[in-house]
C-alpha cells in the first residue's frame, strides 16, 4: 500500500509539473486561432442561404461571441454557440472551401481545432 501511495503522489506531482512545463493554450488563444483560420481561409460562408466573405463571417462570429461570452468556457463552446447555426432560423452555418466542398461550419472548425491541437 505504501508503494502505491508513493506512486500516486509521484504521478500527481508529474502531472502538475508537466502542466507547468507545457501549458495548455488559453481559451482566448484558441478563439483567436479559429477566427484567423476563418479570415485566411479563402472560403465562402453561407448563412441563411446568403453567401459571405471570410471577413463578414469573422465579424458575425465575433458578434455572436460577444453575445455568448459569459457562457463560453471552451473552444468547443465557442464553436457551438458562435459558429454553428442561426439564432433566427436555426439553420446550420455552412462553408464552401476553395476546392468546392461544402460542409457545416461547426464541423469544419472542429476539424481545424483538432489539427491545431495536434501541432
Secondary structure, DSSP 8 states (H G I E B T S, - for coil): -HHHHHHHHHHHHHHHHHHHHS----HHHHHHHHHHHHHTS--EEEETTEEE-HHHHHHHHHHHHHHHGGG--SHHHHHHHHSSB-TTT--B-EEE-TTS-EEEHHHHHHHHHHHHHH-
